[in-house]
Amino acid sequence: MPISAHAAAETELVSFHDIMSDDGTHVRAWTNDPEGLIDGPTVVLCNGLGTNAYMWPALLDPGCGVRVVSWNHRGVSGSERPADRSHVEIEHFVEDGLSVMDHFGIDRAVLMGWSMGVNTMFELAVRHPERVAGLFAVAGVPGDTFRTMLAPLRLPHQVARLITINACRVAKLTGWAVSPITTRLPIGPKAVALLSHSGFMLPVADPELTAFAIEEFISTPVEWYAHIALGTSKHARVSLSGIEVPARFVAAKWDVLAGARDMFSAAARMQEADYVELRASHFLPLEQPEVVHELLLEFLEKVGVRAAA
């Protein structure tokens, strides 16, 4: 069921909690279960870099049957920028995720990652395997993400990494001039329609909520987003040989930000993983929310937990 942008913003669907991470940074956590009424398993969402709860319409349906907890990245949507500006690497996001789990009293859970959040969840699984029951990866790879970008162009990995990292460096240097424009862009159904026919994003299930999600996303200054993106670019590929929990990789055929073939390769290197490829772009949660949600529910049953009806 589509959720209106107005309804999504109401506290009965999403609630926020300000918590402190290990290095003293205040991080804004959120849950889709503010009243504690969802009778289903808890999933910890490691979200896409700089994104927000409204990117997941299926999870904002009160009948989704899954309790989700997550957080906004450092310097994004109410989360504080760290005192040490270098503390924006995947290892710091892992500590944020653990702090969120502790705040909500979660000892062990299935982790779900999207985009750069897949890096975070795999790093967390390697460092703290006792906290992880399963790994559900959406349009993301377990480390060294920048080398997998621009996959539809079939560029060599080294070239793709060079292009994308240099693009972030330029954005960091010039963002001060661009941000006053981008943070004030009017985003509505027409803008979403234009974007969803650009090739970067495909048509979405709920244009109104997508507009709200994009508006929230672009509220982050370009230079800060580029700064945290460069921080995550330092994350090397994770060794998968020691990960023993079940995993599922949900890839997008036309993804320019996380290569499907690299997700397939990662799934093949794991002891207990499967791979699903959808005809979509990087924005799977917005384009095919119900399909992704059904795949999540199936995965939860595979792990051994059943979502509420």
N, C-alpha and C positions, 0 to 999 in steps of 0.2 A: 504494500500500500504506500503510495507516495506521501511524504511528509512535507507539509508546507514550511517555507523558510521561517515564517512567524512562529509556527508551532515548535519547530526545532530549537528556536532560541529561548523558548519558555523553560523555566527551571524544572518542570515536571518531566521533561525528556532528557535533559542533560544537567548535571550539577558539577560544580567546580570546587576544588579543594587546593589551597595553597600549602605546599609542603616544603621542607628543606632537604636538599640533597647533601651528600657527604662533604662537599667542599664549601658548604654554606650558601649555595645558590638557591634562591626560592623558585620553585617550579610549580606551575599550575597544572594540577592533575584533573581528570574528569572521568565521569562514569555515565553510562546510559541507564543506570538503575538508582536514581536519587532516593527513592523511597524504600529500597531493599525488597522489592516485590517480585523480582524475576526469579522464578524457580528453575534455574538451569545452571550449567557450568560457567565458571569464570574464565574469560579469555583476556590475556594482557596484550593490548595492541601497541606495537612499536610502529608508530605512524610514519607516513612519508614526510620528508624533511620540510618543516615549516607549514605543514598542513594541519587540519583541525577535525573535530568530531563530525562536522557537517559534510565531509567527503564520504561518509558512510551511511547513506539513507537507509539501507536494510537494517543496520544496527540501531537506528533511532526509532524503529517501529517497536512500540511497547510489547508486541507479540513476537519479537524475534527469538525469544527463548534462550538468549545468551547474555550473561552479564559481562559487560566490557569495562575494563579500566584502562586508562591511557594517560598521556600528558602532552602538553605543548612544549616544543623545543625551546631551548634557552634563547631568550630575547624575542620570543614569538608569542603573540596572543596572551599576554598577561604573565608569561614566565620571565624571570629576571635575567638580564645579561650577567654573566659571571664577572666577579671582580678581576680575575685573571682572564683576559680575553682569549687566551689560547685554550681554555677549557671548553672547547666545542668539538672535540673529537669523539669518535664512537665509544671510546672507553668511558667518557664522561656521560654519554647517553645511557650506557649500561648502568652506571651508578644511579642515574635518575630513575631508570626503570625499576631497579631494586628498591629504591626509596619509595616509589609508588606502591610496589607490592607490599612492602612493610607497612605503609600507611593504611592500606586496605585489609591488612591481616591475611595476606595470601602467601602461603608457604611454598606452593608448587602449582603451576598452571600450564595450560597450553599457551604458547606465544604465537601471536599472529603479526606478521610484518608486511608492510607495503613499501616498495621503493627502497629508499635508504634505510628504512626501518628493518628490512631484512638483514642488513649488516648488523644492526644493533642486536636483533634477537639471536642470531647465530653466535655473535661474540659473547652474549650473556650465557648461551648454552654451553660454550666451551669453558668459560670461567666459573660458572656456577651450575653444573649439570643437575645438582640436587633440586634446583628450583624449577626445572623444565620438564613437562610431561609430553610435549609434542611441539612441532614447528610447522606453521602454516604460512608459506611464503607467497605473497602476491606481487607480481611484477617487480622482482628484486633478486639480487644475487648475494651469496655469502662472502662479501668482501671484494675490494678492488673494482668497485662499481663503474668508475669512469672509463675503464678500458672496454666495457661492454656497451657503452652508449653509441648511438647512431647506427645500431645494428642493421636496420633495413638498407643502409647505404653500403653494407659489406666492406667496410674499411678494416684494415689491419688494426688489431687491438691497440698497438702502440700509437698509431695515428689518431684513433678515436680519443684516446686518453689525452694526447697532446692538445687536440682541438678543444675539447670540453674543459679541461683545466685552464687553458689560456682564456677561454671565454669567461670563466668565473673570475679570473684575475682582472680582466678588463672591466667586468661588472662591479667588482669591488672598488676599483679606482674611479669609476665614473658614476657610481650609484648616487652620489650626493646630488648630482645634477638631474638624474632621472627620477629619483624617489618622490620629489614634490608633485610629479605628474602621475606616476603609477599609483601612489597611495590615494589619489583623488579620482581615479577613473570611475565613471558611472558603469556599474555592472548590472545588467538586467537580462531578460530573456533574449533580446536581440543580440547582445554581446555574446551570450552563451551560444546562440545559433551560429554566429560567425565563427567563433572559436571551434565549435564542434564540426565544422566543415572545412577546417584548415588542414587536416591531415595529422596535426599534432594531437588532437582530441577528436573522437567520433561522437555521434549523437548520444545524448545522455537520457537516462530514464526520467529524471525529475529536473527540468530546466530551472525552476524557481529555487529549489534548494541548492542546485549547482551554482547559481548566481550568488547566493548567500555565502557559500563555501569559498568561491573565488574572491569575493569582496573581502572576506576575512583574511585570506591568504595574502593578497596584495597590500594589506595594511602593514606588513613587515617591510622596512626599507630595503631596497635592492642591495645596498652595500653590506648590510648585515646578513642578508640571506646568502650572498656570495661568500662572505667570511665563513659562515658555518658550513657551507658546501665545501669550501677548500679544506676545512678541518676534517670533514668526513673523507675527503679524497686520499688522506694518508692511511686509511684503513686497508691493510693488506688482505689478500684472500685467506679465508679461514680454512684450516685443515678439518676435513669432515670425517676423517677415519675414526676419530674417537667418539663421535656423536651416535648414540645408540637408540634415541627415542624416534618414534615415527615422524615422518615429514611429508608434506605435500607441497609441490611447486605449481602455482597457477600462473601461467605465462600468457602474454598477449602477442599475437602474431606480428602486429605493426608497432611494437613498442620501440621508441627512439631513446628511452632513458634506462632500459635494462634489457639486455639482449635475451631473447627467448632461447637461442641455442646454448647460451651460457647457463641458463636455468636448467635446461635439459641435461647438460653435462654435469651440473652439480647434483641433480637427482640421481644420475647414474652412478655417482661416486659414493652414495650413501647406502648403508646396510638395509634400511627400511624406509624407502621413499617412493612416491609416485609423482607423475608429471601430467598436467593437464594444460592444453594450449587452446585459448579462445580467440576468436576473430574480433580483436579489440585493440585499443591503444593502451598506453601506460595507465590510463584512468579507468581501469576496470571497475573499481568500486562505484563509480558514477555511471558508467555505461551499461554494465550488466550486474547491478547489485544483487538481484535475486539469484542469479546463477552462482555468483561467488558465495553468497550466503548458503545456498544448498550444498555447495562443495565443502564449506566449513562444517555444516551440520553432519555431513557424511564422515568427515575426518574426525570430528569429536566422537562419533560412535566407534570409529576404528580405534581410537586411543582408549576408549572404554568409558566415556561419559556421554550421557544422552541429554540433548537439549529439551527444554520444556515444550510441551505441545502448545 
